[in-house]
Amino acid sequence: MPFGDYIELKFAITERYFYFKKVSPARRFFDRINYNKQSILVSTKNLGNFGEKIAENYLIKNGYKILDRNYEFRIFGSPLKGEIDIIAKKNDIISFVEVKTLQQTQGGSFLPEDKVDFQKQRKLIKAAESWLMKKKIPLDTQWQIDIIAVEISQDNKAKIRHLENAVY
């Protein structure tokens, strides 16, 4: 593909149509979409935020109390950082929730939860322990790391999978 060419992709989420124009490979982000004749910047971060809102509503409906959102942890003296999307509590168990969102394309065989590899799991554990220490919660308190996978299909539906205690 020559530099500067555009590819137009069309998909729908909850009966609203989004048009993506992929900008040149050097910029590597989606430029603008048309949404009810308004222009909105869209990126993987926006898609992730959308998935986090869906996951948050799912947790609240299932009896969880949201304690914190988007907690960032940076290892002192290291460029590595970790983030926990949602921290929730249910039945005296603190759940550190990693949300992965994926827009399914035709023939796509990837699952969002597959993106949580061993290195990401280690970062989640360190970030969870950091949050517990920062909030002065004893480390012997019951806690777990969950993964919520949100798949947005081509027929405007969000499919949610909640994998409890997925990281140990």
C-alpha positions in Angstrom: 0.0 0.0 0.0 1.5 3.3 -1.0 2.1 5.9 1.7 -1.0 8.0 2.4 -3.6 5.6 1.0 -6.8 5.2 2.9 -8.8 2.1 3.7 -12.4 2.6 4.7 -14.0 0.1 7.1 -17.6 0.1 8.2 -19.1 -1.5 11.2 -22.0 -0.9 13.5 -22.2 -0.8 17.3 -25.7 -0.6 18.9 -27.3 0.5 15.7 -25.0 3.4 15.1 -22.6 3.3 12.1 -19.0 4.2 12.4 -16.7 4.8 9.4 -13.0 4.3 9.9 -10.3 5.8 7.7 -7.0 4.2 8.3 -4.2 6.8 7.9 -0.8 6.1 6.5 1.2 3.3 8.1 3.6 5.9 9.6 0.8 7.3 11.8 -0.8 4.0 12.7 -4.0 5.1 14.2 -7.6 5.5 13.0 -8.2 9.1 12.1 -11.8 10.1 12.2 -15.3 8.6 12.1 -18.7 10.0 11.3 -21.2 9.6 14.1 -24.5 11.2 13.5 -22.8 13.8 11.4 -20.3 14.6 14.1 -16.6 13.9 13.9 -15.1 12.0 16.9 -11.5 10.8 17.3 -11.4 7.1 17.6 -8.6 4.8 18.7 -7.9 1.5 20.4 -8.0 3.5 23.7 -11.6 4.7 22.9 -12.6 1.1 22.1 -11.0 0.0 25.4 -12.9 2.7 27.3 -16.1 1.5 25.7 -15.4 -2.0 26.7 -14.6 -0.9 30.3 -18.0 0.8 30.5 -19.7 -2.3 29.4 -17.7 -4.4 31.9 -18.4 -1.9 34.7 -22.2 -2.1 34.1 -22.0 -5.9 33.9 -20.2 -6.0 37.3 -22.7 -3.6 39.0 -25.6 -5.7 37.7 -24.0 -8.8 39.1 -23.7 -7.4 42.6 -20.2 -6.0 42.6 -19.3 -2.7 44.3 -16.7 -0.7 42.2 -13.8 0.4 44.4 -11.5 2.0 41.9 -10.9 2.4 38.2 -7.7 2.6 36.0 -5.2 2.2 38.9 -1.7 2.7 37.5 1.4 1.2 39.2 4.9 2.0 38.2 7.9 0.0 39.5 10.3 2.4 41.2 13.4 2.9 39.0 12.0 0.9 36.1 10.2 2.0 32.9 7.7 -0.9 33.5 4.2 0.0 34.6 1.0 -1.9 35.2 -2.6 -0.9 35.2 -5.8 -2.4 36.6 -8.9 -1.4 34.7 -11.5 -2.0 37.5 -11.2 -2.9 41.1 -14.4 -4.3 42.6 -15.6 -6.2 45.6 -18.3 -8.9 46.1 -18.8 -11.2 49.1 -15.6 -9.8 50.9 -13.5 -10.8 47.9 -11.6 -8.0 46.1 -11.5 -8.6 42.3 -8.9 -6.9 40.2 -10.5 -6.9 36.7 -8.6 -6.7 33.4 -10.9 -5.8 30.6 -10.1 -6.8 27.0 -12.3 -5.5 24.2 -12.1 -6.7 20.6 -14.1 -5.7 17.5 -14.7 -8.9 15.7 -14.2 -8.9 11.9 -15.5 -11.5 9.5 -13.5 -14.6 9.9 -11.7 -13.4 13.0 -10.6 -16.2 15.3 -8.9 -14.2 18.1 -10.3 -14.0 21.5 -9.8 -10.9 23.7 -8.7 -12.9 26.7 -5.8 -14.4 24.7 -4.0 -11.0 24.9 -3.4 -11.6 28.7 -0.1 -13.4 28.4 2.3 -14.4 31.2 4.1 -11.0 31.3 0.7 -9.2 31.6 -0.3 -11.6 34.4 2.8 -10.8 36.3 2.2 -7.0 36.0 -1.4 -7.5 37.1 -0.3 -9.4 40.3 2.3 -6.7 41.1 -0.3 -3.9 40.5 -2.9 -5.7 42.7 -0.4 -6.1 45.5 0.6 -2.4 45.1 -3.1 -1.3 45.4 -3.6 -3.4 48.5 -0.5 -1.9 50.2 -1.4 1.7 49.1 -4.9 1.3 50.6 -3.4 -0.4 53.7 -5.4 -3.6 53.1 -3.7 -6.7 54.6 -2.2 -8.9 51.9 -3.9 -11.9 53.5 -7.3 -10.4 52.5 -9.0 -12.6 49.9 -8.4 -11.2 46.4 -8.4 -12.5 42.8 -7.7 -11.3 39.3 -10.5 -11.6 36.8 -10.6 -11.1 33.1 -13.7 -9.7 31.4 -13.6 -10.2 27.6 -15.9 -8.0 25.5 -16.4 -9.0 21.9 -18.4 -6.6 19.7 -19.8 -8.6 16.9 -20.8 -7.4 13.4 -24.5 -7.6 14.3 -24.2 -4.9 16.9 -24.1 -7.1 20.0 -21.5 -7.1 22.8 -20.7 -10.6 24.0 -19.2 -10.7 27.6 -17.2 -13.5 29.1 -16.2 -13.2 32.8 -13.3 -15.4 33.7 -13.1 -15.4 37.5 -9.8 -16.0 39.3 -8.1 -16.3 35.9 -4.7 -15.4 37.1 -3.0 -17.2 40.0 
